[in-house]
Amino acid sequence: MIYVLIIGLGDMKKAIASASKQLAKKIVLISEDSLTDRKYAARNIWDSLNHTFKGGKDDDVVALLDGDDELVGVHALDPIMKAYQNQSTWLTYGSYEYASDHRRGAFNGMYLRKDIRKRRWHATHLKTFRYGLWRHLPESALKGPDGNWLQVCSDTAVMFPMIEMAGLDRTRYIKQVIYRYNDLNPLNDHKTRGAEQLATDKWIRSQKPFERLESW
């Protein structure tokens, strides 16, 4: 089973509609508009998958869809489902296009060396992983040097450790564009919190890599 986790603020109609068209999935929706206090993506992902998420099995797959983005076409999850037919697949990432002009994303690409924290960022949309792998991610991975939940860079905080735990041999890069990133949103972090994003990314990259897991 593929669980599509959608988290965001405001109008998430496109994200919900695009996920609803897919087969073999369940949608878990977290709208920050319904929360008393905004928790930001890292905390919301953690709470959703550790507290709200019900009935998940270790070999189930979780896909992270931002609320202002959308999946491309009714068969967007097909290459994901195909990749996970192989039990040795623990995690997948890529590829996306921009909503403004449909160009391929600038960060699309494959990691070829295991020292991924020293490499250009590639582990981007659509990000998916086995629930059994997620269960090994400690809460501390999503918190900053002050011990508080990260407010930016949840992507790197989640994906770097899980790729390291999975290993590149159990990680798959999806070359086909299956995700549309809303680069038109004026509230994107790199537009409103660019300096904080750069500093947080630098700190995450400086952390010790996680050890490879032999099993879930």
Secondary structure, 3 states (H helix, E strand, C coil): CEEEEEEECCCCHHHHHHHHCCCCEEEEEEEHHHCCCCCHHHHHHHHHHHHHCCCCCCCCEEEEEECCCEECCCCCCHHHHHHHCCCCCCEEECCEEECCCCCECCCCCCCCCCCHHHCCCCCCCCEEEEHHHHCCCCHHHHECCCCCECCCCHHHHHHHHHHHHHCHHHEEECCCCCEEECCCCCCCHHHHCHHHHHHHHHHHHHCCCCCCCCCC
